[in-house]
Amino acid sequence: MIMIRKLIFFVLLGSIIYFSLVPEYFGNNISLPKIAIMRSGFFEHVLGYFVLGYVLFCTFNKKMIWYYLAGLLLLGVILEILQIIIPLRVFSVYDILGNCIGISTVGFIVYIKTKNSGIQFAGK
């Protein structure tokens, strides 16, 4: 079972990296509200990083989860910064905010689930 979760995690991670770095050649035919946060893909970022973070929590060493989540957040920021130099990609602070909210939600769940379980985290 753990191998399946690891496979799912790495497929999700690869998908996020791929879709963050591949130029968008297709047009956006969807008429979205003229609110910047709606046009940025904010909700997709929240959902994507939440799912990736939660699968990470369910799969890997619980004692190191805060380091893993911090690394995931750093990856999200780096991928967004790289979009500055990729043709047809746009850097968006809202996307970084979405990443932070998704990962923070996982962090809150981790805190709640492990508060009384006696798990000692690295660095404590």
N, C-alpha and C positions, 0 to 999 in steps of 0.2 A: 504493500500500500504506500509506503514512504517513497518508493521509486516512482510511482505514478504521480504523486504530489510534486516530486522534484521535476519530473518531466513537464508537468503542467506549469510549474513556476518558470522554468527556463523557456518554454514556448511563449508564455505571456511576456516575459522579459524581452525575448527576441522580437516579439511583435511590437512592443512599445518602442524599442530602439529603432526598428525598421520604419515604422510609421512616423517616427519623430524626425528621421533623417532623409527620407525619400521625398524628392520634390513633388509638389502637388500639380500634376499636369491636367487634371480634370477640373472643369468649371463647377462652381457652386450654383446650382439652379434653385436652391431652396431660398426663399425669401424670409430671412430672419429679421427680427426686430432690430432697430437701429441702436441697440444697446451693446456697447463694446464687449461686455462680459458674455453676452449670448453668442456673438459672432466668433469668439475666440476658441471655442471648443472647451470652454471651462468645465462644463458638466461631464464631458467625456474624460477630461483629465482627472476630475474627482473620482469618478467611477473606476477608471483604469488603474490609478495608483492605489485606490482602496483595495480592489480585488488583488492586485499584485502584492501589496503589503500583507493582506490577510492570508494569502496562500503562503507567503514567506513565513509568517508567524506559525502557521499550522504545520510547516514542513521542517524548518531548521531549528537549531539549538536555541532554546528559550532563554538561556542565560546571556546570549549575545544579541538578543532581539533589538535592543536600542541602538547598537552599532549598525546592525543590518538596516534598520529603518532610516537611520541617519545617512547611510550610504545610498539608499534608494532615493532619498530626498536630494542628495548631492548629484546623483545621476540625472534626475529630472531637471535640475538647474543647468547642468552641463549640456544636456540635450537641447534645452531651450536656447541657450547661448549659441550653440553651434548652428542654430537655424538662421542666425544673422548672416552667415556666409553661404548658406545653401540657396541656390536660385529657387524662386517661387515659394520660399518658406518665409515666415514672419515671426520674429521674436515677440512674445506676449507675456507681460507681467501677470495677466489673468491666468495664463496656463500654469505658471509657477505657483500662483495662489491656489489653483485647483489641485496641483500636486500636493501642496502643503496640507490642504484640507483633507484630502484622501488619506494621506499618511498619518496625519494627526488623529483622524478618526480611528485608524487601526491602533495607534498608540494608546488612545483612550480605552479601547477594547482590551488591549494587552494589560493595561494597568488594572482595569476592573477584574479581568479573569485571573490575574496572578497576585492580586493584593493579599488574599488570604490563603494562597496555595503554598506559601513557603518557598517559592522559587527565589534564589539569590541571584541577582543580576551582576554581570561583570562590572567592576568599578566600585562596588559597594563593600 
